[in-house]
Amino acid sequence: MGAAAFNADPKRCRRKINLLFAGHGTLHCMDHTRKLHGNCMDHTLAAFPCLDPACRRPRLHTHPAHGDLSWVQPGGGKMQVRSRVLLLMLALALVAGVGPTAAKTLVHCAEAAPDSLNPQYSTSGNSYDVAQQIYEKLVNIKRGTLELEPQLATSWELSDAGRTIIFNLRQGVKWHRSKLFTPTRDFNADDVVFSFARQMDKSHPYHAVAGGRIYPAFHNLGLSTNLIAVEKLEPYKVRFRLKEPDAGIFYALASHAMSIQSAEYGASMLKAGTPEKVDLEPIGTGPFQLLRHLLDTEVRMRANREYWRGVPPLNQLVFIIAPDATVRYAKLKAGECHTMTYPNPADLDRMRQDKDVRLVAVDAMSVGYVAMNMQKKPFDDARVRLAINLAVDKKSILDQAYMGTGRAAVTPIPPGHWAFDARIGDLPHDPARAKALLAEAGLKDGFETELWTMPVVRPYNPAPRRIAEMIQGDLAKVGIKARIVTYEWGEYVRRVRFGEAPMAQYGWSSDEVDRFWSDLLSCEAAKPGNGNLARWCDPELDRLIIAARRTSDQEARKAYYFQAQALFRQGMPWIPVAHPQVFTAIRPEVMDFRVSPSTRLDFYGVDVQ
């Protein structure tokens, strides 16, 4: 880097610099305005940009979670250290032979925190966004697309009419290492068997390690009933045996919930009496390794320098949790983050004119809806569910909340998809008919209920509170008094999945059409803790879902899904609200950022100039 590294602009440095040491010797710096400086470096102080005399009295802060230096005054305050001490530290680092390579940190402003660092326990997109960086699967969805690609498997062979799949595994893949765990071997077949056995086998020592949490995706995808065994054939070859063929099996295995964990790490933590560490302090093979997780605040990761595809361009990746879209935009403009998810639709025109912002848009494989819990009266009555759909003015929601960034949802499947039945039109806004249906159901004077609203924006819902208030107003006009209820995001997800809400906002994004049905509307998904929030269990719908998965003939699958959509219209377990166009706002210095139609975030390959 040379001497130029020490000639920083005093206006940029201001008066003070906070040095933030993450685990493993990584350095970040930010000035007193809390703007990030991107040219601090990894593993050395050599690139520290503010060793100029204008930068007085730097303060050293440590992250105690990683056991780094902790310099504290007797009174508990942070010790003040002058710049000459930093210069001495710099000299020592250079004498030790640490090279001056510029570090690159990308900060992503996320709208919500992960509800788990083990994606096997979750169906939350925020958990999956973190898992995408840390873990890998046998197969993956190619960045920015819906296409499958090999990942920890290099190839596979099908036999027995698709009931048997043999995967050849990638060799030379290194596991992350941490203070808790130093791997003694590379990834191999034992890890694949371990990762599936803990979900399949109730007697497995890791099956119940999370204290009663279930494996929702494993059940919703039908793997709990269709996957017979996962067997090690050779150190780098495994066999999957299915009861019946499954056209969606490879997309199922590309789910983040099918991430591969280290069997050796599991055995080590079990021996130490701390098996929960496997879930709380994940070890993966992905491009980034976890440094620290501050609940509802931050997830900090560093580059995996042994990554089999090559070292990522970014040295560090930080997810900052900022639920308010206005706050995320302010942070983006101020340079406090480089990327932000799900801007407020009202800000989009301003962003398009903003030289500091680029918008990346995609028509998402996603749906936003309000589920009506059919295990709670009066939602067990189809007339009431239809009345509620007729009472809601969906066009106003699309105009005023989505502001042109969504299309009306008619069924779970987005329009334009090969499985969407365009013959099924949307229901009209008809309050008079809604009142008549309520009277027919014995509810002439209406009823009282709760409408649960998400505390955070999601790709399928840009304004949860606003939309809830609009629905509340529409329902009041037909005599239904709906009280709006909300919880912190993790608690909200848990409660709605265990059936507490009579009406609840939710949504879904997926890579493949099967998961709109299996995860959201199947009988298996209607069990407590799973994703069928309406608790709608129709055996005929289940039959159609299973039949569509058992054939690879797309025309036959389309016919089954058309019938499924007809049943959905008859049952009306949801208010299907919108299929969104999803936006991500990024700063101009961010390079090669891609958005998937399934809204996956994959930061491998992304760079910062």
C-alpha positions in Angstrom: 0.0 0.0 0.0 2.9 2.4 0.6 3.1 5.7 2.4 -0.1 6.9 0.8 -2.0 4.9 3.4 -1.0 7.3 6.0 -2.1 10.5 4.2 -5.8 10.3 5.1 -8.0 13.3 4.7 -8.4 15.0 8.1 -12.1 15.9 7.3 -12.7 12.2 6.7 -11.0 11.2 9.9 -12.6 13.9 12.1 -11.5 13.8 15.7 -11.8 10.2 16.8 -11.6 6.7 15.4 -13.1 3.6 16.9 -11.0 0.5 16.2 -13.2 -2.5 16.3 -11.3 -5.8 16.7 -13.4 -8.7 15.6 -12.3 -12.3 16.2 -9.1 -13.7 14.7 -7.3 -10.3 14.5 -9.5 -8.6 12.1 -9.6 -4.8 12.2 -12.4 -2.4 11.3 -12.5 1.4 11.9 -15.2 4.0 11.9 -15.0 7.7 12.5 -17.2 9.5 15.1 -19.9 10.0 12.5 -20.1 6.1 12.4 -19.2 5.9 8.7 -17.4 2.8 7.7 -13.9 3.1 6.2 -13.4 0.3 3.7 -9.6 0.3 3.6 -8.9 -1.1 7.0 -7.3 -4.4 6.6 -7.5 -8.0 7.7 -4.8 -9.3 10.1 -2.8 -6.1 10.3 -2.9 -2.4 11.1 -0.9 -1.4 8.0 -3.8 -0.1 6.1 -5.4 1.9 8.9 -6.4 5.1 7.0 -6.3 7.6 9.9 -2.7 7.6 11.2 -2.6 11.3 10.3 -1.9 13.8 13.1 -5.5 15.1 12.6 -6.8 11.9 14.2 -6.3 12.3 17.9 -6.9 10.0 20.8 -8.1 6.8 19.0 -10.1 4.5 21.2 -9.6 0.7 21.1 -12.7 -1.4 21.5 -12.6 -5.1 21.6 -15.2 -7.8 21.0 -15.0 -9.9 24.2 -17.0 -12.7 22.6 -13.8 -13.6 20.7 -11.4 -13.2 23.6 -9.4 -10.4 22.0 -7.6 -7.5 23.8 -9.7 -5.7 26.3 -8.1 -2.5 27.6 -10.3 -0.9 30.2 -9.7 1.9 32.7 -10.1 1.2 36.5 -13.4 3.0 36.5 -14.7 0.7 33.7 -14.3 3.2 30.9 -12.3 2.5 27.7 -8.6 3.5 27.9 -7.6 6.3 25.6 -4.5 5.5 23.5 -2.5 8.1 21.4 -1.7 7.6 17.8 2.0 6.9 18.5 0.9 3.7 20.2 -0.9 2.7 17.1 2.2 3.5 15.1 4.2 1.2 17.4 1.6 -1.6 16.9 1.9 -1.0 13.2 5.6 -1.3 13.3 5.4 -4.6 15.3 2.9 -6.0 12.8 5.2 -5.2 9.9 8.2 -6.6 11.7 6.2 -9.8 12.3 5.9 -10.1 8.5 2.2 -9.4 8.2 1.7 -8.2 4.6 -0.2 -4.9 3.8 -3.1 -6.2 1.7 -6.1 -4.0 1.7 -9.2 -5.5 3.4 -12.7 -5.1 2.0 -15.7 -5.1 4.2 -19.3 -5.1 2.9 -22.0 -4.1 5.3 -25.5 -5.3 4.5 -28.5 -3.6 6.2 -31.0 -6.4 6.7 -34.6 -5.8 7.7 -34.8 -8.6 10.3 -32.5 -10.9 12.3 -32.1 -14.6 11.7 -34.3 -16.7 14.0 -31.7 -19.4 14.1 -28.2 -20.0 13.0 -29.0 -23.6 12.2 -31.2 -23.4 9.0 -32.5 -26.9 9.7 -34.8 -25.4 12.4 -36.0 -22.5 10.2 -38.1 -21.5 7.2 -37.2 -17.8 7.7 -35.5 -16.0 4.8 -33.3 -14.0 7.2 -31.9 -17.3 8.7 -31.4 -18.6 5.1 -29.6 -15.4 4.1 -27.0 -16.0 6.8 -26.8 -19.8 6.1 -26.1 -19.1 2.4 -22.8 -17.5 3.4 -21.7 -20.1 6.0 -23.0 -23.5 4.9 -23.2 -25.4 1.7 -25.5 -28.1 0.3 -25.1 -31.1 -2.0 -26.7 -28.9 -4.7 -27.2 -25.2 -4.9 -29.2 -22.6 -6.7 -26.9 -20.6 -9.1 -26.5 -17.0 -8.0 -29.1 -14.7 -9.5 -31.1 -17.5 -11.1 -33.4 -20.4 -10.4 -31.0 -22.9 -12.0 -29.5 -25.9 -10.1 -25.7 -26.4 -9.9 -23.5 -28.9 -8.1 -22.0 -27.8 -4.8 -20.7 -30.3 -2.3 -21.7 -33.0 -4.8 -19.9 -33.0 -8.1 -22.3 -35.4 -9.9 -25.1 -37.8 -9.3 -26.8 -40.9 -10.9 -30.4 -42.0 -10.6 -31.7 -45.5 -10.7 -34.8 -47.6 -9.8 -37.0 -45.1 -11.6 -35.7 -42.2 -9.5 -35.9 -43.9 -6.2 -32.2 -44.2 -5.7 -29.7 -41.4 -6.1 -25.9 -41.8 -5.8 -24.0 -38.6 -5.2 -20.3 -38.3 -5.9 -18.9 -35.8 -3.4 -16.3 -33.0 -3.8 -12.9 -33.7 -2.4 -10.5 -31.2 -0.8 -13.2 -29.1 0.8 -12.1 -27.6 4.1 -14.2 -27.0 7.2 -14.1 -23.7 9.1 -12.1 -23.6 12.3 -12.8 -21.7 15.5 -11.7 -21.5 19.1 -13.9 -24.4 19.9 -13.0 -26.7 17.0 -10.0 -27.5 14.8 -11.0 -30.0 12.1 -8.6 -32.9 11.5 -10.1 -33.9 8.1 -11.9 -32.5 5.0 -15.6 -32.8 4.3 -16.6 -36.3 3.4 -19.6 -38.7 3.3 -19.8 -38.9 7.2 -20.9 -35.3 7.2 -23.7 -35.9 4.8 -25.0 -38.9 6.8 -24.8 -36.9 10.0 -26.6 -33.9 8.6 -29.6 -35.9 7.5 -29.6 -38.5 10.3 -30.1 -35.8 12.9 -33.3 -34.8 11.1 -34.5 -38.3 10.2 -33.7 -40.4 13.3 -35.5 -39.5 16.6 -32.9 -41.5 18.5 -30.0 -39.6 17.1 -28.1 -37.7 19.8 -28.6 -34.4 17.9 -32.2 -34.9 16.9 -33.6 -33.1 20.0 -30.6 -31.1 21.0 -32.6 -27.8 20.5 -35.1 -28.7 23.2 -38.2 -29.6 21.2 -37.6 -27.6 18.0 -38.7 -29.4 14.9 -37.3 -29.6 11.4 -40.0 -27.8 9.4 -38.6 -27.9 5.9 -37.6 -31.6 6.3 -41.2 -32.4 7.1 -42.8 -29.9 4.7 -40.8 -31.2 1.7 -42.0 -34.7 2.4 -38.6 -36.0 3.2 -39.7 -37.2 6.6 -42.0 -39.7 4.9 -40.3 -40.3 1.5 -36.6 -40.5 2.4 -35.8 -44.0 3.6 -32.1 -43.7 4.1 -28.9 -41.8 3.5 -26.0 -44.2 3.3 -22.2 -43.9 3.1 -20.9 -46.1 0.2 -17.3 -44.8 0.1 -15.5 -41.8 1.7 -16.8 -39.6 -1.1 -19.9 -41.4 -2.2 -23.4 -41.5 -0.6 -26.7 -43.1 -1.6 -30.1 -41.6 -1.0 -33.0 -44.1 -1.1 -36.6 -42.8 -1.6 -39.9 -44.7 -1.2 -41.2 -43.0 -4.4 -39.7 -40.8 -7.1 -39.7 -37.1 -6.4 -39.5 -34.6 -9.3 -38.6 -31.9 -6.8 -35.9 -33.8 -4.9 -32.9 -31.7 -6.2 -34.6 -28.4 -5.4 -35.5 -29.9 -2.0 -31.8 -30.7 -1.4 -30.9 -27.2 -2.5 -32.9 -25.8 0.4 -30.8 -24.2 3.1 -32.4 -26.5 5.6 -30.4 -29.3 3.9 -27.1 -27.6 4.7 -24.3 -30.0 5.5 -22.8 -29.9 9.0 -19.5 -31.3 10.3 -19.9 -34.8 11.9 -16.6 -34.3 13.6 -17.6 -31.0 15.1 -20.8 -32.7 16.3 -18.9 -35.5 18.0 -16.5 -33.0 19.6 -19.2 -30.9 21.1 -21.2 -34.0 22.2 -18.1 -35.2 24.1 -17.6 -31.8 25.7 -21.2 -31.8 26.9 -22.1 -28.8 24.8 -23.9 -30.1 21.7 -25.9 -26.9 21.4 -22.7 -25.2 20.2 -23.1 -26.8 16.8 -26.3 -24.8 16.3 -25.2 -21.6 18.0 -21.6 -21.3 16.7 -21.9 -22.9 13.2 -19.0 -24.5 11.4 -19.6 -24.8 7.7 -17.7 -25.1 4.4 -19.1 -21.9 2.8 -17.3 -18.8 1.6 -17.7 -16.9 4.9 -17.2 -18.0 8.5 -19.1 -16.7 11.5 -17.1 -14.3 13.7 -20.0 -13.2 16.0 -23.7 -13.0 16.3 -25.3 -10.2 18.4 -29.0 -11.1 18.8 -31.3 -8.8 16.8 -28.3 -6.5 16.1 -25.5 -7.9 14.0 -24.1 -11.0 12.3 -20.4 -10.6 11.4 -18.5 -13.0 9.1 -15.0 -13.2 7.6 -13.8 -14.7 4.4 -13.0 -18.4 4.4 -9.4 -18.3 3.0 -9.5 -22.0 2.3 -12.7 -21.9 0.3 -12.6 -24.5 -2.4 -13.9 -22.1 -5.1 -11.3 -19.5 -4.2 -11.0 -16.8 -1.6 -14.0 -14.4 -1.7 -13.2 -10.8 -2.9 -14.6 -9.5 0.4 -12.6 -9.9 3.6 -15.5 -9.4 5.9 -19.3 -9.5 5.5 -21.5 -7.8 8.2 -25.3 -8.0 8.5 -26.6 -5.0 10.5 -30.2 -5.4 11.6 -32.3 -2.3 10.8 -36.1 -3.1 10.7 -37.1 0.5 9.6 -36.7 0.9 5.8 -36.2 4.7 6.3 -33.3 4.0 8.6 -31.8 1.5 6.2 -31.9 4.1 3.4 -30.3 6.7 5.6 -27.5 4.3 6.5 -27.0 3.5 2.8 -26.7 7.2 1.9 -24.4 7.9 4.8 -22.1 5.0 3.8 -22.8 3.0 6.9 -24.0 0.1 4.8 -23.4 -0.9 1.2 -26.5 -2.9 0.4 -30.1 -2.8 1.9 -33.0 -5.1 1.3 -36.6 -4.1 0.6 -36.7 -0.3 0.4 -40.0 1.6 1.1 -41.9 1.7 -2.2 -42.5 5.4 -1.5 -38.7 6.0 -1.6 -38.1 4.2 -5.0 -38.5 7.3 -7.2 -36.1 9.3 -5.0 -33.6 6.4 -5.1 -33.7 6.3 -8.9 -32.6 9.9 -8.8 -29.9 9.4 -6.1 -26.3 9.2 -7.4 -25.3 7.3 -4.3 -27.8 4.4 -4.9 -28.4 1.8 -7.6 -31.6 -0.3 -7.6 -31.6 -3.9 -8.5 -35.1 -5.4 -9.2 -36.5 -8.8 -9.9 -40.0 -10.3 -10.3 -39.9 -12.6 -7.3 -41.1 -16.2 -7.0 -43.0 -15.0 -3.9 -46.4 -14.4 -2.4 -47.7 -12.3 0.4 -51.0 -13.3 2.1 -53.1 -13.3 5.2 -53.8 -16.8 6.6 -57.1 -17.6 8.3 -56.7 -20.3 11.0 -59.4 -22.8 10.3 -58.9 -24.4 13.7 -60.4 -21.2 15.3 -64.0 -20.2 14.9 -65.5 -18.7 12.8 -62.7 -19.3 10.3 -63.7 -23.0 10.0 -66.7 -21.8 7.9 -65.9 -21.4 4.2 -68.6 -18.7 3.9 -66.7 -16.5 6.5 -63.4 -16.9 4.7 -65.0 -16.0 1.4 -66.7 -13.0 2.9 -63.4 -11.7 4.3 -61.8 -12.0 0.8 -64.7 -10.1 -0.7 -64.5 -7.4 2.0 -60.9 -6.6 1.4 -60.1 -3.9 -1.2 -57.0 -5.5 -2.7 -56.6 -2.9 -5.4 -56.2 -0.2 -2.8 -53.6 -2.2 -1.0 -51.6 -2.7 -4.2 -51.9 1.0 -5.1 -51.2 2.5 -1.7 -48.9 0.0 0.1 -47.1 -1.7 -2.8 -47.3 1.4 -4.9 -46.9 -0.4 -8.2 -44.4 -3.0 -7.1 -46.8 -5.9 -6.8 -49.3 -7.9 -8.8 -52.6 -9.1 -7.3 -52.3 -12.7 -6.0 -55.1 -15.0 -7.0 -53.5 -18.4 -6.0 -50.1 -19.2 -4.4 -48.5 -19.4 -7.8 -47.2 -16.2 -9.4 -48.8 -15.2 -12.8 -46.6 -16.1 -15.7 -45.2 -19.3 -14.1 -45.8 -22.4 -16.1 -47.9 -23.9 -13.2 -50.2 -20.8 -12.9 -53.8 -21.3 -14.0 -54.7 -18.0 -15.7 -58.4 -19.1 -16.0 -58.9 -18.4 -12.3 -59.7 -14.7 -12.0 -59.4 -12.6 -8.9 -62.3 -12.2 -6.6 -64.1 -8.8 -6.8 -64.2 -6.2 -4.0 -67.9 -6.8 -2.9 -68.7 -5.7 0.7 -72.5 -6.2 0.1 -72.0 -9.8 -0.8 -69.6 -10.2 2.1 -72.3 -9.0 4.5 -74.8 -11.4 3.0 -72.4 -14.4 3.5 -71.7 -13.4 7.1 -75.5 -13.3 7.7 -75.9 -16.7 6.1 -73.2 -18.0 8.4 -75.1 -16.7 11.5 -72.9 -13.6 11.9 -75.2 -10.8 10.8 -73.7 -8.5 13.4 -70.2 -9.5 12.6 -67.6 -10.7 15.1 -64.4 -9.7 16.9 -61.0 -11.2 16.1 -57.3 -10.5 15.9 -55.3 -9.6 12.9 -51.6 -10.3 13.5 -49.1 -8.1 11.6 -45.4 -8.7 11.0 -43.1 -6.2 12.8 -40.7 -6.1 9.8 -41.0 -5.7 6.1 -40.4 -8.8 4.0 -39.9 -9.3 0.2 -43.6 -10.1 -0.2 -44.8 -7.3 2.1 -43.3 -3.8 2.0 -45.6 -2.2 4.6 -47.0 -4.7 7.1 -48.6 -2.3 9.5 -50.1 -0.1 6.7 -51.6 -3.2 5.0 -53.0 -4.5 8.3 -54.7 -1.1 9.0 -56.2 -1.1 5.5 -57.6 -4.7 6.0 -58.8 -3.7 9.5 -60.7 -0.8 7.9 -62.2 -2.9 5.2 -63.4 -5.6 7.7 -64.9 -3.0 9.9 -67.2 -1.9 7.1 -68.8 -5.4 7.1 -69.0 -5.6 10.9 -65.8 -7.5 11.7 -63.8 -5.8 14.4 -60.2 -6.9 14.0 -57.6 -5.9 16.7 -54.1 -5.6 15.3 -51.5 -7.6 17.2 -47.7 -7.9 16.7 -44.6 -9.3 18.3 -40.9 -9.2 17.8 -40.1 -11.1 14.6 -38.7 -14.3 16.1 -41.5 -14.5 18.6 -44.1 -13.7 15.8 -42.8 -16.5 13.6 -42.9 -19.0 16.5 -46.4 -18.1 17.6 -48.0 -18.1 14.2 -46.4 -21.4 13.4 -47.8 -23.0 16.5 -51.3 -21.8 15.6 -51.9 -18.9 18.0 -53.1 -16.4 15.5 -56.7 -16.4 14.1 -55.5 -14.2 11.2 -51.9 -13.6 10.4 -49.8 -11.9 7.7 -47.2 -14.1 6.2 -45.6 -14.9 2.9 -43.2 -17.2 1.0 -40.4 -17.1 -1.5 -39.1 -20.2 -3.2 -37.0 -21.6 -6.0 -39.5 -24.2 -7.1 -43.3 -24.4 -7.4 -43.6 -27.6 -5.3 -42.7 -25.7 -2.1 -45.6 -23.2 -2.4 -47.8 -26.2 -1.8 -45.8 -28.6 0.3 -44.6 -26.0 2.8 -47.7 -23.8 3.0 -50.8 -25.9 2.3 -50.1 -29.6 2.8 -51.5 -31.7 5.7 -47.9 -32.3 6.9 -47.3 -28.5 7.0 -50.5 -28.1 9.1 -48.9 -29.7 12.1 -47.8 -27.4 14.9 -44.6 -25.6 14.2 -44.8 -25.9 10.4 -45.8 -23.5 7.7 -49.5 -24.1 7.0 -50.7 -21.2 9.2 -54.3 -21.7 8.0 -54.2 -25.3 9.3 -56.0 -26.3 6.2 -55.7 -30.1 5.6 -57.5 -31.3 2.5 -56.7 -35.0 1.6 -57.5 -34.3 -2.1 -55.1 -31.4 -2.2 -52.4 -33.6 -0.6 -53.0 -36.3 -3.2 -52.5 -33.7 -6.0 -49.4 -32.3 -4.4 -47.9 -35.8 -4.1 -48.9 -36.8 -7.6 -47.2 -33.7 -9.0 -44.0 -34.6 -7.3 -44.0 -38.2 -8.5 -43.8 -37.3 -12.2 -41.2 -35.4 -14.2 -43.7 -34.8 -17.0 -44.3 -31.0 -16.9 -47.6 -31.2 -18.6 -48.9 -33.8 -16.2 -47.5 -31.7 -13.3 -49.3 -28.6 -14.7 -52.6 -30.5 -14.7 -52.2 -31.5 -11.1 -51.3 -27.9 -10.1 -54.3 -26.5 -12.0 -56.6 -28.8 -10.0 -54.8 -27.8 -6.8 -55.5 -24.1 -7.6 -59.2 -24.9 -8.1 -59.3 -26.5 -4.7 -57.5 -23.5 -3.2 -60.2 -21.2 -4.7 -63.0 -23.3 -3.2 -61.3 -23.5 0.2 -60.0 -19.9 0.4 -57.7 -20.5 3.4 -55.9 -17.2 2.8 -56.5 -13.7 1.6 -53.9 -13.9 -1.2 -52.6 -10.4 -1.4 -49.7 -9.9 -3.8 -46.8 -11.2 -5.9 -44.1 -8.6 -5.5 -41.4 -7.1 -7.5 -38.4 -7.1 -5.1 -35.9 -4.3 -4.9 -32.4 -4.2 -3.3 -30.6 -0.9 -3.1 -26.8 -0.9 -3.3 -24.1 1.7 -3.3 -22.3 2.4 -6.6 -19.0 0.9 -5.3 -20.6 -2.5 -5.0 -19.7 -4.8 -7.9 -21.4 -7.9 -9.3 -24.3 -8.0 -6.9 -27.1 -10.3 -8.2 -30.7 -10.9 -6.9 -32.4 -14.2 -7.3 -36.1 -14.5 -8.2 -36.4 -16.6 -5.0 -34.8 -13.6 -3.1 -31.8 -15.6 -2.0 -28.8 -13.4 -1.0 -25.4 -14.9 -2.1 -22.4 -12.6 -1.4 -19.8 -14.9 -2.9 -18.4 -13.0 -5.9 -19.6 -9.6 -4.8 -16.8 -7.0 -4.5 -16.4 -3.4 -3.2 -14.3 -1.0 -5.2 
